[in-house]
């Protein structure tokens, strides 16, 4: 899969999880205060690792 394809999948999944958290809040369910931050950090870390992998493959 290309870098763009993997990036689209990562960001789509993140967007869906954020939407699910917002919907849960609107329905009155309690969302842990740390969950949105963990989701963001996980996405950024995953994106960085994919990018790093492609850079290493190109130069090594």
PDB file with SEQRES, HELIX, SHEET and CRYST1 records, atoms N, CA, C and O in Angstrom:
SEQRES   1 A   60  UNK UNK UNK UNK UNK UNK UNK UNK UNK UNK UNK UNK UNK          
SEQRES   2 A   60  UNK UNK UNK UNK UNK UNK UNK UNK UNK UNK UNK UNK UNK          
SEQRES   3 A   60  UNK UNK UNK UNK UNK UNK UNK UNK UNK UNK UNK UNK UNK          
SEQRES   4 A   60  UNK UNK UNK UNK UNK UNK UNK UNK UNK UNK UNK UNK UNK          
SEQRES   5 A   60  UNK UNK UNK UNK UNK UNK UNK UNK                              
HELIX    1 AA1 UNK A    3  UNK A   26  1                                  24    
HELIX    2 AA2 UNK A   35  UNK A   59  1                                  25    
CRYST1    1.000    1.000    1.000  90.00  90.00  90.00 P 1           1          
ATOM      1  N   UNK A   1       0.845  -1.180   0.000  1.00  0.00           N  
ATOM      2  CA  UNK A   1       0.000   0.000   0.000  1.00  0.00           C  
ATOM      3  C   UNK A   1       0.891   1.244   0.000  1.00  0.00           C  
ATOM      4  O   UNK A   1       1.973   1.252   0.586  1.00  0.00           O  
ATOM      5  N   UNK A   2       0.424   2.262  -0.652  1.00  0.00           N  
ATOM      6  CA  UNK A   2       1.232   3.477  -0.735  1.00  0.00           C  
ATOM      7  C   UNK A   2       1.164   4.270   0.562  1.00  0.00           C  
ATOM      8  O   UNK A   2       0.307   4.038   1.414  1.00  0.00           O  
ATOM      9  N   UNK A   3       2.075   5.196   0.683  1.00  0.00           N  
ATOM     10  CA  UNK A   3       2.112   6.058   1.865  1.00  0.00           C  
ATOM     11  C   UNK A   3       0.814   6.849   1.996  1.00  0.00           C  
ATOM     12  O   UNK A   3       0.276   6.996   3.094  1.00  0.00           O  
ATOM     13  N   UNK A   4       0.316   7.354   0.871  1.00  0.00           N  
ATOM     14  CA  UNK A   4      -0.931   8.135   0.910  1.00  0.00           C  
ATOM     15  C   UNK A   4      -2.097   7.264   1.357  1.00  0.00           C  
ATOM     16  O   UNK A   4      -2.938   7.710   2.138  1.00  0.00           O  
ATOM     17  N   UNK A   5      -2.156   6.035   0.875  1.00  0.00           N  
ATOM     18  CA  UNK A   5      -3.236   5.127   1.266  1.00  0.00           C  
ATOM     19  C   UNK A   5      -3.216   4.826   2.753  1.00  0.00           C  
ATOM     20  O   UNK A   5      -4.260   4.811   3.405  1.00  0.00           O  
ATOM     21  N   UNK A   6      -2.040   4.590   3.281  1.00  0.00           N  
ATOM     22  CA  UNK A   6      -1.935   4.308   4.715  1.00  0.00           C  
ATOM     23  C   UNK A   6      -2.290   5.538   5.542  1.00  0.00           C  
ATOM     24  O   UNK A   6      -2.935   5.422   6.584  1.00  0.00           O  
ATOM     25  N   UNK A   7      -1.871   6.710   5.083  1.00  0.00           N  
ATOM     26  CA  UNK A   7      -2.199   7.945   5.804  1.00  0.00           C  
ATOM     27  C   UNK A   7      -3.705   8.169   5.820  1.00  0.00           C  
ATOM     28  O   UNK A   7      -4.265   8.567   6.841  1.00  0.00           O  
ATOM     29  N   UNK A   8      -4.362   7.914   4.690  1.00  0.00           N  
ATOM     30  CA  UNK A   8      -5.821   8.085   4.618  1.00  0.00           C  
ATOM     31  C   UNK A   8      -6.506   7.145   5.599  1.00  0.00           C  
ATOM     32  O   UNK A   8      -7.443   7.550   6.287  1.00  0.00           O  
ATOM     33  N   UNK A   9      -6.055   5.901   5.673  1.00  0.00           N  
ATOM     34  CA  UNK A   9      -6.661   4.936   6.601  1.00  0.00           C  
ATOM     35  C   UNK A   9      -6.473   5.390   8.047  1.00  0.00           C  
ATOM     36  O   UNK A   9      -7.420   5.359   8.834  1.00  0.00           O  
ATOM     37  N   UNK A  10      -5.266   5.807   8.399  1.00  0.00           N  
ATOM     38  CA  UNK A  10      -4.989   6.235   9.779  1.00  0.00           C  
ATOM     39  C   UNK A  10      -5.870   7.418  10.159  1.00  0.00           C  
ATOM     40  O   UNK A  10      -6.484   7.418  11.226  1.00  0.00           O  
ATOM     41  N   UNK A  11      -5.935   8.434   9.284  1.00  0.00           N  
ATOM     42  CA  UNK A  11      -6.694   9.640   9.629  1.00  0.00           C  
ATOM     43  C   UNK A  11      -8.193   9.386   9.602  1.00  0.00           C  
ATOM     44  O   UNK A  11      -8.936  10.013  10.357  1.00  0.00           O  
ATOM     45  N   UNK A  12      -8.661   8.461   8.730  1.00  0.00           N  
ATOM     46  CA  UNK A  12     -10.089   8.125   8.710  1.00  0.00           C  
ATOM     47  C   UNK A  12     -10.488   7.438  10.005  1.00  0.00           C  
ATOM     48  O   UNK A  12     -11.518   7.770  10.592  1.00  0.00           O  
ATOM     49  N   UNK A  13      -9.689   6.491  10.453  1.00  0.00           N  
ATOM     50  CA  UNK A  13      -9.985   5.790  11.707  1.00  0.00           C  
ATOM     51  C   UNK A  13      -9.979   6.767  12.878  1.00  0.00           C  
ATOM     52  O   UNK A  13     -10.828   6.681  13.766  1.00  0.00           O  
ATOM     53  N   UNK A  14      -9.034   7.685  12.881  1.00  0.00           N  
ATOM     54  CA  UNK A  14      -8.990   8.689  13.949  1.00  0.00           C  
ATOM     55  C   UNK A  14     -10.233   9.560  13.925  1.00  0.00           C  
ATOM     56  O   UNK A  14     -10.833   9.827  14.966  1.00  0.00           O  
ATOM     57  N   UNK A  15     -10.618  10.003  12.738  1.00  0.00           N  
ATOM     58  CA  UNK A  15     -11.818  10.827  12.612  1.00  0.00           C  
ATOM     59  C   UNK A  15     -13.049  10.100  13.114  1.00  0.00           C  
ATOM     60  O   UNK A  15     -13.878  10.686  13.810  1.00  0.00           O  
ATOM     61  N   UNK A  16     -13.175   8.825  12.767  1.00  0.00           N  
ATOM     62  CA  UNK A  16     -14.328   8.039  13.221  1.00  0.00           C  
ATOM     63  C   UNK A  16     -14.326   7.885  14.733  1.00  0.00           C  
ATOM     64  O   UNK A  16     -15.383   7.951  15.360  1.00  0.00           O  
ATOM     65  N   UNK A  17     -13.162   7.682  15.325  1.00  0.00           N  
ATOM     66  CA  UNK A  17     -13.119   7.521  16.778  1.00  0.00           C  
ATOM     67  C   UNK A  17     -13.471   8.826  17.481  1.00  0.00           C  
ATOM     68  O   UNK A  17     -14.131   8.810  18.520  1.00  0.00           O  
ATOM     69  N   UNK A  18     -13.037   9.957  16.925  1.00  0.00           N  
ATOM     70  CA  UNK A  18     -13.387  11.253  17.514  1.00  0.00           C  
ATOM     71  C   UNK A  18     -14.888  11.489  17.401  1.00  0.00           C  
ATOM     72  O   UNK A  18     -15.513  11.958  18.352  1.00  0.00           O  
ATOM     73  N   UNK A  19     -15.474  11.169  16.246  1.00  0.00           N  
ATOM     74  CA  UNK A  19     -16.925  11.315  16.064  1.00  0.00           C  
ATOM     75  C   UNK A  19     -17.670  10.427  17.047  1.00  0.00           C  
ATOM     76  O   UNK A  19     -18.671  10.846  17.628  1.00  0.00           O  
ATOM     77  N   UNK A  20     -17.189   9.201  17.238  1.00  0.00           N  
ATOM     78  CA  UNK A  20     -17.840   8.288  18.186  1.00  0.00           C  
ATOM     79  C   UNK A  20     -17.775   8.841  19.606  1.00  0.00           C  
ATOM     80  O   UNK A  20     -18.741   8.720  20.359  1.00  0.00           O  
ATOM     81  N   UNK A  21     -16.648   9.445  19.980  1.00  0.00           N  
ATOM     82  CA  UNK A  21     -16.536  10.030  21.325  1.00  0.00           C  
ATOM     83  C   UNK A  21     -17.496  11.202  21.491  1.00  0.00           C  
ATOM     84  O   UNK A  21     -18.138  11.336  22.533  1.00  0.00           O  
ATOM     85  N   UNK A  22     -17.597  12.054  20.468  1.00  0.00           N  
ATOM     86  CA  UNK A  22     -18.508  13.202  20.544  1.00  0.00           C  
ATOM     87  C   UNK A  22     -19.955  12.720  20.647  1.00  0.00           C  
ATOM     88  O   UNK A  22     -20.746  13.273  21.412  1.00  0.00           O  
ATOM     89  N   UNK A  23     -20.297  11.686  19.872  1.00  0.00           N  
ATOM     90  CA  UNK A  23     -21.660  11.149  19.923  1.00  0.00           C  
ATOM     91  C   UNK A  23     -21.956  10.574  21.299  1.00  0.00           C  
ATOM     92  O   UNK A  23     -23.056  10.752  21.822  1.00  0.00           O  
ATOM     93  N   UNK A  24     -20.992   9.889  21.888  1.00  0.00           N  
ATOM     94  CA  UNK A  24     -21.187   9.322  23.225  1.00  0.00           C  
ATOM     95  C   UNK A  24     -21.405  10.431  24.252  1.00  0.00           C  
ATOM     96  O   UNK A  24     -22.222  10.288  25.162  1.00  0.00           O  
ATOM     97  N   UNK A  25     -20.676  11.531  24.105  1.00  0.00           N  
ATOM     98  CA  UNK A  25     -20.864  12.658  25.022  1.00  0.00           C  
ATOM     99  C   UNK A  25     -22.263  13.248  24.883  1.00  0.00           C  
ATOM    100  O   UNK A  25     -22.900  13.583  25.882  1.00  0.00           O  
ATOM    101  N   UNK A  26     -22.742  13.375  23.640  1.00  0.00           N  
ATOM    102  CA  UNK A  26     -24.066  13.955  23.414  1.00  0.00           C  
ATOM    103  C   UNK A  26     -25.173  13.058  23.958  1.00  0.00           C  
ATOM    104  O   UNK A  26     -26.220  13.547  24.384  1.00  0.00           O  
ATOM    105  N   UNK A  27     -24.943  11.748  23.945  1.00  0.00           N  
ATOM    106  CA  UNK A  27     -25.956  10.819  24.446  1.00  0.00           C  
ATOM    107  C   UNK A  27     -25.907  10.714  25.968  1.00  0.00           C  
ATOM    108  O   UNK A  27     -26.709   9.996  26.564  1.00  0.00           O  
ATOM    109  N   UNK A  28     -24.985  11.415  26.591  1.00  0.00           N  
ATOM    110  CA  UNK A  28     -24.925  11.422  28.044  1.00  0.00           C  
ATOM    111  C   UNK A  28     -23.965  10.407  28.629  1.00  0.00           C  
ATOM    112  O   UNK A  28     -23.845  10.296  29.849  1.00  0.00           O  
ATOM    113  N   UNK A  29     -23.284   9.671  27.776  1.00  0.00           N  
ATOM    114  CA  UNK A  29     -22.301   8.712  28.280  1.00  0.00           C  
ATOM    115  C   UNK A  29     -21.034   9.475  28.664  1.00  0.00           C  
ATOM    116  O   UNK A  29     -20.679  10.466  28.025  1.00  0.00           O  
ATOM    117  N   UNK A  30     -20.371   9.015  29.689  1.00  0.00           N  
ATOM    118  CA  UNK A  30     -19.151   9.709  30.111  1.00  0.00           C  
ATOM    119  C   UNK A  30     -17.957   9.151  29.346  1.00  0.00           C  
ATOM    120  O   UNK A  30     -17.744   7.940  29.287  1.00  0.00           O  
ATOM    121  N   UNK A  31     -17.197  10.046  28.773  1.00  0.00           N  
ATOM    122  CA  UNK A  31     -15.977   9.672  28.065  1.00  0.00           C  
ATOM    123  C   UNK A  31     -14.810  10.075  28.958  1.00  0.00           C  
ATOM    124  O   UNK A  31     -14.744  11.222  29.399  1.00  0.00           O  
ATOM    125  N   UNK A  32     -13.887   9.151  29.234  1.00  0.00           N  
ATOM    126  CA  UNK A  32     -12.741   9.512  30.081  1.00  0.00           C  
ATOM    127  C   UNK A  32     -12.001  10.719  29.504  1.00  0.00           C  
ATOM    128  O   UNK A  32     -11.824  10.823  28.290  1.00  0.00           O  
ATOM    129  N   UNK A  33     -11.574  11.617  30.370  1.00  0.00           N  
ATOM    130  CA  UNK A  33     -10.943  12.860  29.901  1.00  0.00           C  
ATOM    131  C   UNK A  33      -9.640  12.608  29.163  1.00  0.00           C  
ATOM    132  O   UNK A  33      -9.220  13.446  28.366  1.00  0.00           O  
ATOM    133  N   UNK A  34      -8.983  11.465  29.407  1.00  0.00           N  
ATOM    134  CA  UNK A  34      -7.698  11.187  28.766  1.00  0.00           C  
ATOM    135  C   UNK A  34      -7.856  10.518  27.403  1.00  0.00           C  
ATOM    136  O   UNK A  34      -6.894  10.449  26.638  1.00  0.00           O  
ATOM    137  N   UNK A  35      -9.059  10.023  27.086  1.00  0.00           N  
ATOM    138  CA  UNK A  35      -9.237   9.244  25.854  1.00  0.00           C  
ATOM    139  C   UNK A  35      -8.988  10.057  24.579  1.00  0.00           C  
ATOM    140  O   UNK A  35      -8.280   9.572  23.697  1.00  0.00           O  
ATOM    141  N   UNK A  36      -9.538  11.276  24.441  1.00  0.00           N  
ATOM    142  CA  UNK A  36      -9.247  12.033  23.209  1.00  0.00           C  
ATOM    143  C   UNK A  36      -7.759  12.321  23.032  1.00  0.00           C  
ATOM    144  O   UNK A  36      -7.242  12.261  21.917  1.00  0.00           O  
ATOM    145  N   UNK A  37      -7.075  12.633  24.121  1.00  0.00           N  
ATOM    146  CA  UNK A  37      -5.640  12.935  24.033  1.00  0.00           C  
ATOM    147  C   UNK A  37      -4.863  11.690  23.616  1.00  0.00           C  
ATOM    148  O   UNK A  37      -3.962  11.773  22.782  1.00  0.00           O  
ATOM    149  N   UNK A  38      -5.207  10.538  24.191  1.00  0.00           N  
ATOM    150  CA  UNK A  38      -4.525   9.284  23.830  1.00  0.00           C  
ATOM    151  C   UNK A  38      -4.753   8.969  22.350  1.00  0.00           C  
ATOM    152  O   UNK A  38      -3.836   8.530  21.656  1.00  0.00           O  
ATOM    153  N   UNK A  39      -5.983   9.197  21.872  1.00  0.00           N  
ATOM    154  CA  UNK A  39      -6.289   8.948  20.458  1.00  0.00           C  
ATOM    155  C   UNK A  39      -5.425   9.822  19.560  1.00  0.00           C  
ATOM    156  O   UNK A  39      -4.879   9.352  18.561  1.00  0.00           O  
ATOM    157  N   UNK A  40      -5.306  11.084  19.917  1.00  0.00           N  
ATOM    158  CA  UNK A  40      -4.494  12.004  19.120  1.00  0.00           C  
ATOM    159  C   UNK A  40      -3.028  11.578  19.115  1.00  0.00           C  
ATOM    160  O   UNK A  40      -2.403  11.527  18.056  1.00  0.00           O  
ATOM    161  N   UNK A  41      -2.478  11.274  20.283  1.00  0.00           N  
ATOM    162  CA  UNK A  41      -1.070  10.876  20.359  1.00  0.00           C  
ATOM    163  C   UNK A  41      -0.813   9.578  19.601  1.00  0.00           C  
ATOM    164  O   UNK A  41       0.215   9.437  18.937  1.00  0.00           O  
ATOM    165  N   UNK A  42      -1.740   8.636  19.698  1.00  0.00           N  
ATOM    166  CA  UNK A  42      -1.587   7.368  18.982  1.00  0.00           C  
ATOM    167  C   UNK A  42      -1.562   7.598  17.480  1.00  0.00           C  
ATOM    168  O   UNK A  42      -0.751   7.004  16.769  1.00  0.00           O  
ATOM    169  N   UNK A  43      -2.447   8.456  16.999  1.00  0.00           N  
ATOM    170  CA  UNK A  43      -2.494   8.752  15.566  1.00  0.00           C  
ATOM    171  C   UNK A  43      -1.217   9.420  15.094  1.00  0.00           C  
ATOM    172  O   UNK A  43      -0.650   9.037  14.071  1.00  0.00           O  
ATOM    173  N   UNK A  44      -0.770  10.410  15.833  1.00  0.00           N  
ATOM    174  CA  UNK A  44       0.451  11.111  15.431  1.00  0.00           C  
ATOM    175  C   UNK A  44       1.657  10.181  15.457  1.00  0.00           C  
ATOM    176  O   UNK A  44       2.510  10.240  14.572  1.00  0.00           O  
ATOM    177  N   UNK A  45       1.729   9.323  16.472  1.00  0.00           N  
ATOM    178  CA  UNK A  45       2.836   8.372  16.562  1.00  0.00           C  
ATOM    179  C   UNK A  45       2.787   7.380  15.407  1.00  0.00           C  
ATOM    180  O   UNK A  45       3.814   7.084  14.795  1.00  0.00           O  
ATOM    181  N   UNK A  46       1.594   6.866  15.106  1.00  0.00           N  
ATOM    182  CA  UNK A  46       1.442   5.931  13.993  1.00  0.00           C  
ATOM    183  C   UNK A  46       1.827   6.561  12.671  1.00  0.00           C  
ATOM    184  O   UNK A  46       2.510   5.941  11.856  1.00  0.00           O  
ATOM    185  N   UNK A  47       1.391   7.790  12.455  1.00  0.00           N  
ATOM    186  CA  UNK A  47       1.732   8.492  11.217  1.00  0.00           C  
ATOM    187  C   UNK A  47       3.239   8.692  11.113  1.00  0.00           C  
ATOM    188  O   UNK A  47       3.825   8.493  10.049  1.00  0.00           O  
ATOM    189  N   UNK A  48       3.858   9.083  12.212  1.00  0.00           N  
ATOM    190  CA  UNK A  48       5.304   9.303  12.219  1.00  0.00           C  
ATOM    191  C   UNK A  48       6.051   8.008  11.917  1.00  0.00           C  
ATOM    192  O   UNK A  48       7.023   8.016  11.162  1.00  0.00           O  
ATOM    193  N   UNK A  49       5.604   6.894  12.502  1.00  0.00           N  
ATOM    194  CA  UNK A  49       6.291   5.623  12.276  1.00  0.00           C  
ATOM    195  C   UNK A  49       6.159   5.163  10.830  1.00  0.00           C  
ATOM    196  O   UNK A  49       7.119   4.644  10.260  1.00  0.00           O  
ATOM    197  N   UNK A  50       4.972   5.346  10.221  1.00  0.00           N  
ATOM    198  CA  UNK A  50       4.813   5.000   8.808  1.00  0.00           C  
ATOM    199  C   UNK A  50       5.734   5.850   7.947  1.00  0.00           C  
ATOM    200  O   UNK A  50       6.393   5.340   7.041  1.00  0.00           O  
ATOM    201  N   UNK A  51       5.779   7.146   8.231  1.00  0.00           N  
ATOM    202  CA  UNK A  51       6.633   8.036   7.459  1.00  0.00           C  
ATOM    203  C   UNK A  51       8.098   7.659   7.631  1.00  0.00           C  
ATOM    204  O   UNK A  51       8.854   7.621   6.660  1.00  0.00           O  
ATOM    205  N   UNK A  52       8.493   7.381   8.859  1.00  0.00           N  
ATOM    206  CA  UNK A  52       9.872   6.996   9.141  1.00  0.00           C  
ATOM    207  C   UNK A  52      10.241   5.709   8.407  1.00  0.00           C  
ATOM    208  O   UNK A  52      11.349   5.585   7.886  1.00  0.00           O  
ATOM    209  N   UNK A  53       9.312   4.753   8.366  1.00  0.00           N  
ATOM    210  CA  UNK A  53       9.575   3.495   7.673  1.00  0.00           C  
ATOM    211  C   UNK A  53       9.845   3.741   6.192  1.00  0.00           C  
ATOM    212  O   UNK A  53      10.783   3.180   5.627  1.00  0.00           O  
ATOM    213  N   UNK A  54       9.020   4.583   5.562  1.00  0.00           N  
ATOM    214  CA  UNK A  54       9.220   4.852   4.141  1.00  0.00           C  
ATOM    215  C   UNK A  54      10.523   5.601   3.887  1.00  0.00           C  
ATOM    216  O   UNK A  54      11.212   5.335   2.902  1.00  0.00           O  
ATOM    217  N   UNK A  55      10.861   6.531   4.765  1.00  0.00           N  
ATOM    218  CA  UNK A  55      12.115   7.269   4.595  1.00  0.00           C  
ATOM    219  C   UNK A  55      13.301   6.317   4.721  1.00  0.00           C  
ATOM    220  O   UNK A  55      14.242   6.391   3.931  1.00  0.00           O  
ATOM    221  N   UNK A  56      13.261   5.424   5.708  1.00  0.00           N  
ATOM    222  CA  UNK A  56      14.365   4.473   5.888  1.00  0.00           C  
ATOM    223  C   UNK A  56      14.481   3.521   4.711  1.00  0.00           C  
ATOM    224  O   UNK A  56      15.590   3.207   4.280  1.00  0.00           O  
ATOM    225  N   UNK A  57      13.353   3.056   4.185  1.00  0.00           N  
ATOM    226  CA  UNK A  57      13.387   2.132   3.044  1.00  0.00           C  
ATOM    227  C   UNK A  57      13.977   2.827   1.822  1.00  0.00           C  
ATOM    228  O   UNK A  57      14.715   2.213   1.051  1.00  0.00           O  
ATOM    229  N   UNK A  58      13.654   4.109   1.644  1.00  0.00           N  
ATOM    230  CA  UNK A  58      14.178   4.837   0.482  1.00  0.00           C  
ATOM    231  C   UNK A  58      15.690   5.036   0.566  1.00  0.00           C  
ATOM    232  O   UNK A  58      16.389   4.934  -0.442  1.00  0.00           O  
ATOM    233  N   UNK A  59      16.192   5.320   1.767  1.00  0.00           N  
ATOM    234  CA  UNK A  59      17.604   5.679   1.898  1.00  0.00           C  
ATOM    235  C   UNK A  59      18.512   4.507   2.243  1.00  0.00           C  
ATOM    236  O   UNK A  59      19.734   4.635   2.164  1.00  0.00           O  
ATOM    237  N   UNK A  60      17.943   3.374   2.622  1.00  0.00           N  
ATOM    238  CA  UNK A  60      18.796   2.230   2.966  1.00  0.00           C  
ATOM    239  C   UNK A  60      18.771   1.177   1.891  1.00  0.00           C  
ATOM    240  O   UNK A  60      19.434   0.148   2.020  1.00  0.00           O  
TER     241      UNK A  60                                                      
END                                                                             
